[in-house]
Amino acid sequence: MPASSRAPSWWVRRIRAGLRSLATKGRVDRTCLRPVAVELPGVPVPGVLVAGGPVAGVLVPGVLVAGERLERILAALSAGGEAELSTRGLCQTAAAILGVNGTGVMLMSADVAYGSLCATNEVSELIEELQYSVGEGPCVDAYNYDRVVLEPDLAAPAQVRWSAFAPPVLQVGVRAVFAFPLRVGAIRLGALDLYTDRPGHLGDDQHADALVIANLVASWVLDTQARAPLGSLAAALEADADFHFVVHNAAGMVSVQLGVSVTEAMLRLRAYAFGHERPLESVAEDVVARRLRLA
């Protein structure tokens, strides 16, 4: 079935319906760049209209998006025709749109990484796993500092950073990494990261597309979780994710045992794993099984 005849997912239809509503509900200033309140169905975001047409552009949290750019990205996301977008589909489509070797999404909260929501391939999975295990990398910085992180030459960076993260990913052929914060309003959710197998900056269109995709992913995560039963994780978010539940359980135990915060407990688990050259997951399993107690 050609992509044009496939029905877009419910979420893409909601975004498009919100864009159409801009021109019909009296919320649009057609003459200047005056901020207006834009509500995508179920996803309230700030917005502006760019002069030049009924819906020439819209601001998806903090990003001025040309209407054509947003429509192109929505068309790519809905090309599969699934009723529900999948996390893996989001990552794979993002990589195709951006022309990069791989993408991944890490979810975080209060300086604690939950884990990887999705990754496109084994190298992307390694990037996500390392960031979670060692607590550093582009996604961690993008979340902590709430800004885009660009490293166009990981082998010869202008600023040396990520001493634990960089060597292993260089060994598998990663040469440049980039991360874009996921946020909706004041809510920070994590970051989208990209990698390429050769050094070099992102082009202007790649950068602009990545900003749009990051904001769409953030809105999708919130919207999808809002539809889940109270107290449970949405099945669509868990399907391709690696949220390291055993590590979080271990961090909770260490927090209680040592009387420290969960963030501090996570740091101690990582330090122990790094110092003993063991996988973080293995250390966490020993803590949960009460074979190991951190001092």
Stockholm file with secondary structure:
# STOCKHOLM 1.0

chainA/1-295         MPASSRAPSWWVRRIRAGLRSLATKGRVDRTCLRPVAVELPGVPVPGVLVAGGPVAGVLVPGVLVAGERLERILAALSAGGEAELSTRGLCQTAAAILGVNGTGVMLMSADVAYGSLCATNEVSELIEELQYSVGEGPCVDAYNYDRVVLEPDLAAPAQVRWSAFAPPVLQVGVRAVFAFPLRVGAIRLGALDLYTDRPGHLGDDQHADALVIANLVASWVLDTQARAPLGSLAAALEADADFHFVVHNAAGMVSVQLGVSVTEAMLRLRAYAFGHERPLESVAEDVVARRLRLA
#=GR chainA/1-295 SS CCGGGSCCCHHHHHHHHHHHHHTTTTCCCSSSCCEEEEEETTEEEEEECCSSSTTSEEEETTEEEEHHHHHHHHHHHTTTCCSSCCHHHHHHHHHHHHTCSEEEEEEEETTEEEEEEEESSHHHHHHHHHHHHHSCSHHHHHHHHTSCEEESCSSSCSSCCCTTTHHHHHHTTCCEEEEEEEEETTEEEEEEEEEESSCCCCCHHHHHHHHHHHHHHHHHHHHHHHTSCTTSCCHHHHTTCBCCHHHHHHHHHHHHHHTCCHHHHHHHHHHHHHHTTCCHHHHHHHHHTTSCCCC
#=GC SS_cons         CCGGGSCCCHHHHHHHHHHHHHTTTTCCCSSSCCEEEEEETTEEEEEECCSSSTTSEEEETTEEEEHHHHHHHHHHHTTTCCSSCCHHHHHHHHHHHHTCSEEEEEEEETTEEEEEEEESSHHHHHHHHHHHHHSCSHHHHHHHHTSCEEESCSSSCSSCCCTTTHHHHHHTTCCEEEEEEEEETTEEEEEEEEEESSCCCCCHHHHHHHHHHHHHHHHHHHHHHHTSCTTSCCHHHHTTCBCCHHHHHHHHHHHHHHTCCHHHHHHHHHHHHHHTTCCHHHHHHHHHTTSCCCC
//
